[in-house]
Amino acid sequence: MKRKNSSPVKVVEYRDESGQEFSGITRKTITVDGRYRYIRKNPLWHLLSFLCYRVIMTPFAYLYCKLKFRYRVVGREALKKADKKGYFVYSNHTLMAGDAFFPSLVSFPKKVRVIVNADNLSVRATKWFIECCGALPLPTGLSGMRHFLEAVEHHAKKGCAIQVYPEAHIWPYYTGIRPFSTGGFVYPVRTGSPVFTSTVTYQQKGSRKTPAVTIYVDGPFYPTAGLPERKQAEELRDKTLAVMRKRAENSTYEVIRYVKAEIEEESKT
């Protein structure tokens, strides 16, 4: 779909679609290893988590996203096909606060667990609040991987929605879909959970510089039973990538245009 604005506010050059981060935030990443507690059993923790998630974060997320982005969700009814089962939602990673808030709004009233990089918990003052709101940090060491996978399976079986950002790095307001690795698609294969996509697109709203957001929900998707685990993960990756790239064509407004940098060839001697 042709973009309406021909002169974006900012042009950014990139070299690596999969490895570059443009959020502008740098933090000292905490260690998440075998000692990290992914599953909490303390009733007081669950009460605190309920208050943070339902009483504080969810209402604030709704007001923030509605006022800033005039957001709307198309196709939310598809999530009802999962019934009471847990499911996985894969989204493009193009906002900071928005990507923290949209999952709880899209999957409401389900509790959402968001798989995040460990650096999201690196600020001590907000670490506990982010954990209470459902963050599942990726382990920084192999010793934490078993507990992480157990937690993902635990929450999926309890009927939670698990939010995944397969692009891994934030590209603010990017209107395309970057390549996905297969790693993040192993989770639904192992748990037998349905997969949905939640594609954020951008449109111009009057004279506002901040674009409006339309989120498209598609699914459920399942891999072909009987294939090896890696093949099933690849199949899910290919299905979600194709759907999200098609939905991304509904973006009609660019705030930032990302242009691949030209790599100068070395002088031949």
C-alpha positions as CSV (number, residue, x, y, z in Angstrom):
1,M,0.0,0.0,0.0
2,K,1.3,3.4,-0.9
3,R,2.4,5.6,2.0
4,K,0.5,8.9,2.3
5,N,3.3,11.0,3.5
6,S,6.3,11.3,1.2
7,S,8.6,13.2,3.7
8,P,9.0,11.2,6.9
9,V,10.1,13.1,10.0
10,K,13.4,11.2,10.2
11,V,15.5,8.8,8.1
12,V,17.5,6.1,9.8
13,E,20.2,4.0,8.2
14,Y,20.5,0.4,9.3
15,R,23.0,-2.4,8.4
16,D,21.5,-5.5,10.1
17,E,17.7,-6.1,10.2
18,S,18.1,-8.8,12.9
19,G,20.7,-7.3,15.2
20,Q,20.4,-3.6,15.5
21,E,18.5,-1.8,18.2
22,F,17.1,1.7,17.8
23,S,15.2,2.3,21.0
24,G,18.0,4.6,22.2
25,I,18.0,2.9,25.7
26,T,21.1,1.3,27.0
27,R,21.2,-0.5,30.3
28,K,23.5,-2.8,32.2
29,T,21.8,-6.2,31.8
30,I,21.2,-8.1,35.0
31,T,22.1,-11.8,35.3
32,V,19.2,-14.2,34.8
33,D,20.4,-17.7,35.5
34,G,19.4,-20.8,37.4
35,R,18.8,-18.8,40.6
36,Y,16.1,-16.6,39.1
37,R,12.6,-17.4,40.4
38,Y,10.3,-17.6,37.4
39,I,7.3,-19.2,39.2
40,R,6.1,-17.6,42.4
41,K,4.0,-19.5,44.9
42,N,3.7,-16.9,47.7
43,P,0.0,-15.7,48.1
44,L,1.2,-12.2,49.0
45,W,3.1,-12.0,45.7
46,H,0.1,-13.1,43.8
47,L,-2.0,-10.4,45.5
48,L,0.6,-7.8,44.7
49,S,0.7,-9.0,41.1
50,F,-3.1,-8.8,40.8
51,L,-3.1,-5.2,42.1
52,C,-0.2,-4.1,39.9
53,Y,-1.6,-5.8,36.7
54,R,-5.4,-5.3,37.0
55,V,-5.7,-2.2,39.2
56,I,-2.8,-0.1,38.1
57,M,-1.2,-1.2,34.8
58,T,-4.3,-2.3,32.7
59,P,-6.4,0.9,33.2
60,F,-3.3,3.1,32.7
61,A,-2.4,1.1,29.5
62,Y,-5.9,1.7,28.1
63,L,-5.8,5.4,28.8
64,Y,-2.3,5.9,27.5
65,C,-2.8,3.9,24.3
66,K,-6.2,5.4,23.6
67,L,-5.1,9.0,24.1
68,K,-1.7,8.7,22.4
69,F,-2.4,6.3,19.6
70,R,-6.2,6.3,19.2
71,Y,-5.7,2.5,18.9
72,R,-8.2,0.0,17.7
73,V,-8.1,-3.7,17.3
74,V,-9.4,-5.6,14.3
75,G,-10.1,-9.3,14.5
76,R,-9.9,-9.7,18.3
77,E,-12.7,-12.3,18.1
78,A,-10.2,-14.8,16.6
79,L,-8.8,-15.1,20.1
80,K,-12.1,-16.7,21.3
81,K,-11.2,-19.8,19.3
82,A,-8.6,-20.6,21.9
83,D,-11.4,-20.8,24.5
84,K,-9.9,-21.2,27.9
85,K,-6.6,-22.6,26.6
86,G,-3.3,-20.7,26.9
87,Y,-2.0,-19.3,23.6
88,F,1.0,-17.4,22.1
89,V,0.8,-14.0,20.4
90,Y,3.5,-12.8,18.1
91,S,3.9,-9.1,17.3
92,N,6.1,-6.7,15.5
93,H,8.4,-4.7,17.9
94,T,8.0,-1.0,17.0
95,L,7.2,0.8,20.3
96,M,8.6,1.0,23.8
97,A,5.7,1.8,26.1
98,G,3.2,0.7,23.5
99,D,4.7,-2.8,23.2
100,A,4.5,-3.1,27.0
101,F,0.9,-2.1,27.1
102,F,-0.8,-3.4,23.9
103,P,-0.6,-7.1,24.9
104,S,-2.8,-6.7,28.0
105,L,-5.4,-4.8,25.9
106,V,-5.5,-7.1,22.9
107,S,-5.8,-10.3,25.0
108,F,-8.0,-8.8,27.8
109,P,-9.4,-10.4,30.0
110,K,-6.7,-13.1,29.9
111,K,-3.5,-12.5,32.0
112,V,-0.6,-11.9,29.7
113,R,3.0,-13.0,30.2
114,V,5.5,-11.1,28.1
115,I,8.8,-12.6,27.1
116,V,11.3,-9.8,27.5
117,N,15.1,-9.3,27.3
118,A,16.8,-9.3,30.7
119,D,17.7,-5.6,30.4
120,N,14.1,-4.7,31.0
121,L,14.6,-5.7,34.6
122,S,17.9,-3.9,35.0
123,V,16.4,-0.8,36.8
124,R,16.0,-1.8,40.4
125,A,13.2,0.7,41.1
126,T,10.9,-0.8,38.4
127,K,12.1,-4.4,38.4
128,W,9.5,-5.7,40.9
129,F,6.6,-3.9,39.2
130,I,7.5,-5.2,35.7
131,E,7.8,-8.7,37.2
132,C,4.4,-8.3,38.8
133,C,2.9,-7.3,35.5
134,G,3.9,-10.6,33.9
135,A,7.5,-10.2,32.5
136,L,9.3,-13.4,31.7
137,P,13.0,-12.5,31.2
138,L,15.0,-14.5,28.7
139,P,17.9,-16.1,30.6
140,T,21.4,-14.7,30.2
141,G,23.0,-18.0,31.0
142,L,22.3,-21.6,30.1
143,S,21.6,-22.5,33.7
144,G,18.4,-20.5,33.6
145,M,17.0,-22.0,30.4
146,R,15.4,-25.0,32.0
147,H,13.5,-22.8,34.6
148,F,12.5,-20.4,31.8
149,L,11.0,-23.1,29.6
150,E,9.2,-24.6,32.6
151,A,7.7,-21.2,33.4
152,V,6.5,-20.7,29.8
153,E,4.9,-24.2,29.9
154,H,3.4,-23.5,33.3
155,H,1.7,-20.3,32.3
156,A,0.5,-21.7,29.0
157,K,-1.2,-24.6,30.8
158,K,-2.8,-22.2,33.3
159,G,-4.5,-20.5,30.3
160,C,-2.4,-17.4,30.1
161,A,-1.5,-15.6,26.9
162,I,2.2,-15.5,26.2
163,Q,3.4,-12.5,24.2
164,V,6.5,-12.9,22.0
165,Y,8.4,-10.3,20.0
166,P,10.3,-12.4,17.5
167,E,12.1,-9.4,15.9
168,A,13.8,-9.1,19.3
169,H,15.0,-5.4,18.8
170,I,12.9,-2.3,18.8
171,W,12.7,-0.2,15.6
172,P,10.4,2.7,16.6
173,Y,7.4,3.2,14.1
174,Y,8.9,0.8,11.6
175,T,6.2,-0.1,9.0
176,G,7.6,-3.4,7.7
177,I,8.2,-6.8,9.3
178,R,11.8,-7.9,9.9
179,P,13.0,-11.5,9.7
180,F,12.1,-14.0,12.5
181,S,14.4,-16.7,13.9
182,T,12.7,-20.1,14.7
183,G,13.8,-20.1,18.3
184,G,10.7,-18.2,19.6
185,F,8.4,-20.7,17.9
186,V,9.5,-23.8,19.8
187,Y,7.4,-22.8,22.8
188,P,3.9,-23.4,21.2
189,V,5.2,-26.6,19.6
190,R,6.2,-28.0,22.9
191,T,3.0,-27.0,24.7
192,G,0.6,-27.7,21.8
193,S,-0.8,-24.2,22.1
194,P,-2.5,-22.2,19.4
195,V,-0.6,-19.3,17.8
196,F,-2.0,-15.9,16.9
197,T,-0.4,-12.8,15.4
198,S,-1.0,-9.2,16.5
199,T,0.3,-6.8,13.9
200,V,0.7,-3.1,14.7
201,T,0.1,-0.7,11.8
202,Y,0.2,3.1,11.6
203,Q,-2.1,5.6,10.0
204,Q,-2.3,9.4,10.0
205,K,-4.9,10.9,12.2
206,G,-5.7,14.5,11.2
207,S,-2.7,16.8,11.7
208,R,-1.2,14.9,14.6
209,K,2.4,13.8,14.2
210,T,1.9,10.8,16.4
211,P,0.2,8.2,14.1
212,A,-2.9,6.3,15.0
213,V,-2.5,2.5,15.6
214,T,-4.6,-0.3,14.1
215,I,-3.8,-3.8,15.4
216,Y,-4.7,-6.8,13.3
217,V,-5.2,-10.1,15.1
218,D,-5.0,-13.3,13.0
219,G,-5.1,-17.0,13.8
220,P,-5.1,-19.5,15.3
221,F,-2.2,-21.2,13.6
222,Y,-0.9,-24.7,14.3
223,P,2.1,-26.7,12.9
224,T,1.7,-30.0,11.0
225,A,1.6,-32.8,13.6
226,G,4.2,-35.5,13.1
227,L,7.0,-33.3,11.9
228,P,10.2,-32.9,13.9
229,E,10.1,-30.1,16.4
230,R,12.4,-27.8,14.4
231,K,10.3,-28.3,11.3
232,Q,7.1,-27.5,13.2
233,A,8.8,-24.3,14.6
234,E,9.9,-23.3,11.1
235,E,6.4,-23.9,9.7
236,L,4.9,-21.7,12.4
237,R,7.5,-19.0,11.8
238,D,6.8,-19.0,8.0
239,K,3.0,-18.8,8.6
240,T,3.1,-15.9,11.0
241,L,5.7,-14.0,9.0
242,A,3.6,-14.2,5.9
243,V,0.5,-13.0,7.6
244,M,2.2,-10.2,9.4
245,R,3.9,-8.9,6.3
246,K,0.6,-8.9,4.5
247,R,-1.1,-7.0,7.4
248,A,1.8,-4.5,7.6
249,E,0.8,-3.3,4.1
250,N,-2.1,-1.5,6.0
251,S,0.4,1.0,7.4
252,T,-0.2,4.3,5.5
253,Y,2.0,6.7,7.5
254,E,5.7,6.8,8.2
255,V,7.2,8.6,11.2
256,I,10.6,7.2,10.6
257,R,11.9,5.7,7.3
258,Y,14.5,3.0,7.7
259,V,17.0,2.8,4.8
260,K,19.7,0.1,4.4
261,A,23.1,1.7,4.4
262,E,25.3,1.2,1.4
263,I,28.4,-0.8,2.2
264,E,31.4,0.5,0.4
265,E,33.5,-2.1,-1.3
266,E,37.1,-2.2,-0.4
267,S,39.4,-0.7,-3.0
268,K,40.9,-3.3,-5.2
269,T,44.6,-3.3,-5.4
